Each structure stands twice: as C-alpha cells, then as structure tokens.
Amino acid sequence: MKKNLLKSTFVSAIAATLLLTGCGAGGESKQTSGNTTIEGVPERFAKGDQPKIKVIRKIGGDDHTAQFLAGAKQEGEALGFTVDVFTANGDTAKFHDAINQALSQDYDGYVISHGDDDATVNDVKKIVEAGKSIVAFDSNPNLTTVEGVTLTSQDDEALATLALDKLVQETKGEANIAYLWVDGFPPMVRRNKVYQDVLEKNPGIKEVERFGIASADTSVQTQNAVAAMLNKYPKGELDAIFATWDAFAIGAARALKEAGREEVKLYGIDVSNADLQEIQRKGSAWKYTAAVDPKLIGAVNMRLLAKKLAGEETPQTYDLEASLISQEDLQKSKDPVNMVNLADIISGWGQSTAFEEDWMKKLKEHYKK
C-alpha cells in the first residue's frame, strides 16, 4: 500500500493529474479500418476491435496509486484499448458507485483495486453476470470463489518478511518499536500476520505504540501521530518504526526529521519517487523498504485482463515478486535514483514478461504505427 505527490518521471506526472480529478478520461487509440486484419492475434482483436476498460481503485492520494494507474493505462493503450481510470481516494461509497456506474456504460473489462469488503464481491458478481471480464488487485479474498475472476496481489508475506528481518537483524532483536498499520485491507491482514509471528519469535522486540488510518491525507495524519509519539518517548525509548504502507512511512520520515529524531530507524513497505528521494536524503531515518514496482503491477493486471478478453486461460490468483531496497545501496549511486533507473540498483526491477503473449507484442507494434 502506499502521500504527497512528487514526480520525477513524466508518466507519474500524468497519473497524478488523473488522481487530482478523481477520475481519468480514456486515452485515444489509433483506429484500425474495418478492412484491416491484424495477423497473428486472437480473433477478438483481429479486426481492430478496441475494448473499453475501466480501472477503479478504492485508495488514492499517494504516489503508489498514481504509478499503478499509469502502468495499467499505458499497457492497455499500447494494446489498442481505451482505458479510463478512477480513484475513490478511500471513499467506500464513491468506490462502489463508480463500479455500478461503469456497469451501465458498456465497458468490456474491469480492473478493480483494493475492494476489501463484501460489497465488492457482490459488485464483481454483477460484472461477471453481465458477461464482462475482470481482474482484481489486493482485494477481498472471497473473490476467488467467483468464477472467471483473477485475484492478484503483491507477495505481502515476502514484503513484510524482508523489511522485518532487517529490523530484527539491525536491532539484534532488542528494540522498542512503533507499528504503523491499518486493519481491513487484505494485504494489511497478510502483512500483520507476519508481524505477529516475528514478535512471537523475537520477544525482545516490543511494540510500544501503533497508529493507522487510510484516507486521502494518510501521510499528513501519520506525520502528526508520529510527532505526538516522539513527545511521549524521548531519545533512547523508541528505537524503530515499522510502516506497512509507504503513505505511513513518508509521514513518519517527515515527523522524525522535523523532531530531530532520526536515530529512530524506519523500515517500510512499498516505494515511489517521493519515497526514493527521502531514503536517499543524507541522514534520513528510512533504512529499508520492501516493494513491488507499482507501475508493473498495473501493467500485469492489464495483461491478464487482455487474456480474458481473448478467451484465454488465466490463473485464479497471482502474486508479484517482492524486492528489498536499502538506503545504503541507493546512496552509493552517483546519480539520483528514481522509479525508472531503480533497475540499475535492483536487478530486474520493473521488468516482467508475466502474461505477455506474442500476440500482445503484435498488437503493440500495430498500434504504434
């Protein structure tokens, strides 16, 4: 999961604009004349059929969301699809309204993100009953019971393990920590299970405070909450913070800097351009973050949806592989590291051929003309 938007790439800037409006207009795709046949692609696309796709995300207001939406939109438009995106910025009612409105707007496929409640399952059933294709990311696990739906996620257990292993290692298993976490979201539930297991196995790690709220201004509220925590725990009484979402981590990092308390080390999950800038800052408390490229997540979800539209087999679930990013590695770089050149530091970052079929490459080549 995943703050004030600070972009160092053109793609992120575009996605941020979409977020500020709460929704995005569909992109223009190059048209194929009715007389043209695209060779070597599924029949659904051979005559230039350009499906309409809706991407609807419950959470928002953070750079992770911006990157996710940008990845989905860019991949879909490269395939010749028309892609509209919407973020409810944490508003449950707006999220479900967007899904139900989209059902009346003749979309061919949907990517649903962070639909955590039972109402999401009911919404998805309506979509399937309407004969539409759907992929869901970081959503209610009961969606796996709905036939034809693929539920994707980051490998949340691996994300939490990577970050917490470093916390335990660097504190030698003896530390007072604050825990930044919010219940109710499937990825948070999975991360919390790992956290509880780590506490059980390492009795010297003591949780002394916790905070967590998912909203349009999560990072600001977290900054204020951490600032209050620091007043309660003078130097020597708080050793580390574990943040299960980068919207928490960026708020915590700001509070630590402002209070002059960067001896309290920060271990997080998720990454964005704003995060990378903070982690690289000299003296920053943010030591490690475990992450999957959010832009790639959006792209992979769109590929899965394309396969469904083509009538091809897709898995019931799919987890994206996690990586660990260290402050030490970033600060060794001669150039500032952003989401684009992070691949120079983390091998394979932002790259995956998962579900990228040869016919997709042919569609991309066709619509590039």
C-alpha positions as CSV (number, residue, x, y, z in Angstrom):
1,M,0.0,0.0,0.0
2,K,1.1,3.2,-0.3
3,K,1.4,10.9,0.2
4,N,2.1,13.9,-1.3
5,L,2.9,13.5,-5.0
6,L,6.5,14.3,-6.0
7,K,7.2,13.2,-9.5
8,S,10.5,12.7,-11.3
9,T,9.1,10.9,-14.3
10,F,6.7,12.1,-17.0
11,V,4.4,9.1,-16.5
12,S,4.0,9.8,-12.8
13,A,3.1,13.4,-13.5
14,I,0.3,12.3,-15.9
15,A,-1.1,9.9,-13.4
16,A,-1.0,12.5,-10.6
17,T,-3.2,14.7,-12.7
18,L,-5.7,11.9,-13.1
19,L,-5.7,11.5,-9.3
20,L,-6.4,15.2,-8.6
21,T,-9.6,15.0,-10.6
22,G,-10.7,11.7,-9.1
23,C,-11.1,10.1,-12.5
24,G,-9.3,10.0,-15.8
25,A,-10.6,10.3,-19.3
26,G,-10.0,7.5,-21.7
27,G,-6.9,7.7,-23.9
28,E,-7.0,7.9,-27.7
29,S,-6.1,4.7,-29.5
30,K,-5.1,4.6,-33.2
31,Q,-8.0,3.4,-35.2
32,T,-7.9,0.4,-37.4
33,S,-10.1,0.5,-40.5
34,G,-12.8,-2.2,-41.0
35,N,-10.9,-3.5,-44.0
36,T,-7.7,-4.2,-42.0
37,T,-6.9,-7.6,-40.4
38,I,-4.2,-7.8,-37.7
39,E,-2.4,-11.0,-38.3
40,G,-1.4,-13.4,-35.5
41,V,-3.7,-12.1,-32.8
42,P,-6.8,-13.6,-31.2
43,E,-10.0,-13.3,-33.3
44,R,-11.4,-10.8,-30.7
45,F,-8.8,-8.2,-31.8
46,A,-8.0,-9.2,-35.4
47,K,-10.5,-6.7,-37.0
48,G,-9.3,-3.8,-34.9
49,D,-11.8,-4.2,-32.0
50,Q,-10.6,-1.8,-29.3
51,P,-12.2,-2.8,-26.0
52,K,-13.2,-0.2,-23.4
53,I,-11.6,-0.8,-20.0
54,K,-12.4,0.7,-16.6
55,V,-9.8,0.7,-13.8
56,I,-11.3,1.5,-10.4
57,R,-9.2,1.8,-7.3
58,K,-10.5,2.4,-3.8
59,I,-7.5,4.0,-2.2
60,G,-5.7,7.0,-3.5
61,G,-3.9,10.3,-2.8
62,D,-0.5,8.6,-2.9
63,D,2.2,8.1,-5.5
64,H,1.8,4.3,-5.4
65,T,-1.7,4.7,-6.7
66,A,-0.5,7.1,-9.4
67,Q,2.1,4.7,-10.6
68,F,-0.4,1.7,-10.6
69,L,-2.9,3.7,-12.7
70,A,-0.2,4.9,-15.0
71,G,1.0,1.3,-15.6
72,A,-2.5,-0.1,-16.3
73,K,-3.4,2.8,-18.6
74,Q,-0.1,2.7,-20.5
75,E,-0.2,-1.0,-21.0
76,G,-3.9,-1.0,-22.1
77,E,-3.5,1.8,-24.6
78,A,-0.4,0.2,-26.0
79,L,-2.6,-2.8,-26.8
80,G,-5.1,-0.5,-28.5
81,F,-7.6,-0.4,-25.7
82,T,-9.5,2.7,-24.4
83,V,-8.7,2.9,-20.7
84,D,-10.5,5.1,-18.2
85,V,-9.2,5.2,-14.6
86,F,-10.9,6.3,-11.3
87,T,-9.7,6.5,-7.7
88,A,-12.2,6.9,-4.8
89,N,-9.4,8.3,-2.5
90,G,-10.5,5.9,0.2
91,D,-14.2,6.7,0.0
92,T,-16.1,3.4,0.1
93,A,-19.4,4.9,-1.2
94,K,-17.7,6.5,-4.2
95,F,-15.8,3.3,-5.0
96,H,-19.0,1.2,-5.2
97,D,-20.8,4.0,-7.1
98,A,-18.0,4.0,-9.7
99,I,-18.3,0.3,-10.2
100,N,-22.1,0.4,-10.6
101,Q,-22.0,3.4,-12.9
102,A,-19.4,1.7,-15.1
103,L,-21.7,-1.3,-15.4
104,S,-24.2,1.0,-17.3
105,Q,-21.5,2.5,-19.5
106,D,-20.8,-0.5,-21.7
107,Y,-17.2,-1.3,-20.6
108,D,-15.8,-4.6,-21.8
109,G,-13.4,-5.3,-18.9
110,Y,-12.5,-4.0,-15.4
111,V,-9.5,-3.9,-13.2
112,I,-10.7,-3.4,-9.6
113,S,-8.1,-2.4,-6.9
114,H,-8.4,-2.6,-3.1
115,G,-12.0,-3.7,-2.9
116,D,-11.8,-5.0,0.6
117,D,-15.4,-5.5,1.6
118,D,-18.2,-8.0,0.9
119,A,-20.0,-5.4,-1.2
120,T,-17.0,-5.7,-3.7
121,V,-17.8,-9.4,-4.1
122,N,-21.4,-8.6,-4.9
123,D,-20.3,-5.9,-7.4
124,V,-17.9,-8.3,-9.1
125,K,-20.6,-10.9,-9.4
126,K,-22.8,-8.4,-11.2
127,I,-19.9,-7.7,-13.6
128,V,-19.4,-11.4,-14.3
129,E,-23.2,-11.9,-14.7
130,A,-23.1,-9.1,-17.3
131,G,-20.6,-11.1,-19.3
132,K,-17.7,-8.8,-18.6
133,S,-14.1,-9.7,-17.8
134,I,-12.5,-8.7,-14.5
135,V,-9.1,-8.8,-12.7
136,A,-8.9,-7.6,-9.1
137,F,-5.8,-6.5,-7.2
138,D,-5.3,-6.5,-3.4
139,S,-9.0,-7.2,-2.9
140,N,-11.4,-9.4,-0.8
141,P,-10.0,-13.0,-0.9
142,N,-13.6,-14.3,-1.4
143,L,-13.3,-13.1,-5.0
144,T,-11.5,-16.3,-5.7
145,T,-14.9,-18.0,-5.3
146,V,-16.3,-16.0,-8.3
147,E,-15.8,-18.0,-11.5
148,G,-13.7,-16.3,-14.1
149,V,-12.1,-13.7,-11.8
150,T,-8.3,-13.5,-11.3
151,L,-7.2,-12.0,-7.9
152,T,-3.7,-10.6,-8.0
153,S,-1.6,-9.3,-5.1
154,Q,1.9,-8.4,-4.1
155,D,3.7,-11.2,-2.2
156,D,2.7,-9.5,1.1
157,E,4.2,-12.1,3.3
158,A,7.6,-11.7,1.5
159,L,7.3,-7.9,1.7
160,A,6.8,-7.9,5.5
161,T,9.4,-10.6,6.0
162,L,12.1,-8.7,4.0
163,A,11.6,-5.5,6.0
164,L,11.1,-7.1,9.4
165,D,14.1,-9.4,9.0
166,K,16.3,-6.3,8.6
167,L,14.7,-4.6,11.6
168,V,15.4,-7.6,13.8
169,Q,18.9,-8.0,12.4
170,E,19.9,-4.4,12.9
171,T,18.5,-4.1,16.4
172,K,19.9,-7.5,17.4
173,G,16.4,-8.5,18.4
174,E,16.1,-5.9,21.2
175,A,14.0,-2.8,20.4
176,N,11.0,-0.7,21.3
177,I,9.1,-0.1,18.1
178,A,6.1,1.8,16.8
179,Y,3.8,-0.1,14.4
180,L,2.1,1.8,11.5
181,W,-0.7,-0.4,10.2
182,V,-4.5,-0.3,9.4
183,D,-6.8,-3.2,9.5
184,G,-9.5,-4.2,7.0
185,F,-7.4,-4.4,3.8
186,P,-6.4,-7.9,2.7
187,P,-2.7,-7.0,2.1
188,M,-2.6,-5.4,5.5
189,V,-4.1,-8.6,7.1
190,R,-1.4,-10.7,5.5
191,R,1.4,-8.3,6.5
192,N,0.1,-8.2,10.1
193,K,0.2,-12.0,10.3
194,V,3.9,-11.9,9.5
195,Y,4.4,-9.1,12.0
196,Q,2.7,-11.0,14.8
197,D,4.8,-14.1,14.0
198,V,8.0,-12.0,14.2
199,L,7.0,-10.6,17.6
200,E,6.3,-14.0,18.9
201,K,9.7,-15.4,17.8
202,N,11.6,-12.3,19.0
203,P,10.3,-11.4,22.5
204,G,12.9,-8.6,22.7
205,I,11.0,-6.6,20.1
206,K,8.4,-4.7,22.0
207,E,5.6,-2.7,20.3
208,V,5.0,0.4,22.4
209,E,2.8,2.4,20.1
210,R,0.7,1.9,16.9
211,F,-1.2,4.1,14.5
212,G,-3.0,3.7,11.2
213,I,-5.7,5.3,9.1
214,A,-6.4,5.0,5.4
215,S,-7.6,8.3,4.0
216,A,-6.9,10.9,1.3
217,D,-4.3,12.5,3.7
218,T,-2.9,9.4,5.3
219,S,0.7,10.7,5.2
220,V,-0.3,14.0,6.9
221,Q,-2.2,12.3,9.7
222,T,0.6,9.8,10.2
223,Q,3.1,12.7,10.4
224,N,1.1,14.3,13.2
225,A,0.6,11.0,15.0
226,V,4.3,10.1,14.9
227,A,5.2,13.6,16.1
228,A,2.9,13.0,19.2
229,M,4.5,9.6,19.8
230,L,8.0,11.2,19.8
231,N,6.9,13.5,22.6
232,K,6.0,10.5,24.7
233,Y,9.2,8.6,24.0
234,P,12.4,10.7,24.5
235,K,15.7,9.5,23.0
236,G,16.6,6.0,24.0
237,E,13.0,4.9,24.5
238,L,11.9,4.3,20.9
239,D,14.3,2.5,18.5
240,A,12.5,1.8,15.3
241,I,9.2,2.2,13.3
242,F,7.8,-0.5,11.1
243,A,5.5,1.1,8.4
244,T,3.3,-1.4,6.5
245,W,2.5,1.2,3.7
246,D,4.6,3.9,2.3
247,A,1.9,6.5,2.9
248,F,2.6,5.8,6.6
249,A,6.4,5.7,6.1
250,I,6.6,9.1,4.3
251,G,4.6,10.7,7.1
252,A,6.8,9.1,9.7
253,A,10.0,10.1,7.9
254,R,8.9,13.8,7.9
255,A,8.0,13.7,11.6
256,L,11.4,12.2,12.5
257,K,13.2,14.8,10.5
258,E,11.3,17.7,12.0
259,A,11.8,16.5,15.5
260,G,15.5,15.8,15.0
261,R,14.9,12.2,16.0
262,E,16.4,10.3,13.1
263,E,18.2,8.0,15.4
264,V,14.8,6.2,15.3
265,K,15.1,4.0,12.2
266,L,12.3,3.4,9.7
267,Y,11.6,0.1,7.9
268,G,8.8,0.3,5.3
269,I,6.8,-1.4,2.6
270,D,6.1,0.0,-1.0
271,V,8.1,2.6,-3.0
272,S,7.6,5.6,-5.1
273,N,9.6,8.5,-6.4
274,A,8.9,10.5,-3.3
275,D,10.0,7.6,-1.1
276,L,13.2,7.2,-3.1
277,Q,14.0,10.8,-2.7
278,E,13.5,10.6,1.1
279,I,15.5,7.4,1.5
280,Q,18.5,8.9,-0.4
281,R,18.5,12.1,1.7
282,K,21.6,12.3,3.9
283,G,20.7,11.5,7.5
284,S,17.3,10.0,6.6
285,A,15.9,7.6,9.2
286,W,14.4,5.4,6.4
287,K,16.8,2.4,6.1
288,Y,14.9,-0.2,4.1
289,T,11.7,-0.6,2.1
290,A,10.4,-3.8,0.5
291,A,8.4,-3.3,-2.6
292,V,7.0,-4.4,-6.0
293,D,7.1,-1.8,-8.8
294,P,3.5,-0.4,-8.8
295,K,3.6,0.6,-12.4
296,L,4.4,-3.0,-13.3
297,I,1.5,-4.2,-11.1
298,G,-0.8,-2.1,-13.2
299,A,0.6,-3.5,-16.4
300,V,0.5,-7.1,-15.4
301,N,-3.2,-6.8,-14.3
302,M,-4.0,-5.3,-17.7
303,R,-2.2,-8.2,-19.5
304,L,-4.3,-10.7,-17.5
305,L,-7.5,-8.8,-18.5
306,A,-6.4,-8.8,-22.1
307,K,-6.0,-12.6,-22.0
308,K,-9.5,-12.9,-20.5
309,L,-10.9,-10.7,-23.3
310,A,-9.2,-13.0,-25.8
311,G,-10.8,-16.1,-24.2
312,E,-7.5,-17.5,-23.0
313,E,-7.0,-19.3,-19.7
314,T,-5.9,-17.3,-16.7
315,P,-5.0,-18.3,-13.2
316,Q,-7.3,-17.8,-10.2
317,T,-4.6,-16.0,-8.3
318,Y,-1.2,-14.4,-9.0
319,D,1.4,-12.9,-6.7
320,L,4.0,-10.4,-7.9
321,E,7.6,-10.9,-6.6
322,A,8.9,-8.6,-3.9
323,S,12.3,-6.9,-3.7
324,L,14.3,-5.2,-0.8
325,I,15.6,-1.7,-1.4
326,S,18.3,-0.4,1.0
327,Q,19.3,3.1,1.8
328,E,23.0,2.1,1.6
329,D,22.6,0.9,-2.0
330,L,20.7,4.0,-3.1
331,Q,23.2,6.3,-1.5
332,K,26.1,4.6,-3.3
333,S,24.6,5.7,-6.7
334,K,26.4,8.5,-8.4
335,D,23.1,9.8,-9.8
336,P,19.8,10.4,-8.0
337,V,17.7,7.2,-8.1
338,N,14.1,7.3,-9.3
339,M,11.5,4.7,-10.3
340,V,13.0,4.5,-13.8
341,N,16.7,4.0,-13.0
342,L,16.0,1.9,-9.9
343,A,16.5,-1.0,-12.2
344,D,20.2,-0.1,-12.2
345,I,20.3,-0.8,-8.4
346,I,17.8,-3.6,-8.2
347,S,18.2,-6.3,-10.8
348,G,15.1,-7.0,-12.7
349,W,13.2,-4.1,-11.2
350,G,10.1,-3.0,-13.2
351,Q,10.6,-5.8,-15.7
352,S,8.4,-8.9,-16.1
353,T,7.2,-10.9,-19.1
354,A,4.4,-12.4,-17.0
355,F,1.3,-13.0,-19.2
356,E,2.9,-11.0,-22.1
357,E,2.0,-13.2,-25.0
358,D,3.5,-12.9,-28.5
359,W,0.1,-11.6,-29.9
360,M,0.3,-8.8,-27.4
361,K,3.6,-7.7,-28.9
362,K,1.9,-7.8,-32.3
363,L,-0.9,-5.6,-31.1
364,K,1.5,-3.1,-29.6
365,E,3.5,-3.0,-32.8
366,H,0.3,-2.4,-34.8
367,Y,-1.0,0.4,-32.7
368,K,2.4,2.0,-32.5
369,K,2.3,2.7,-36.3
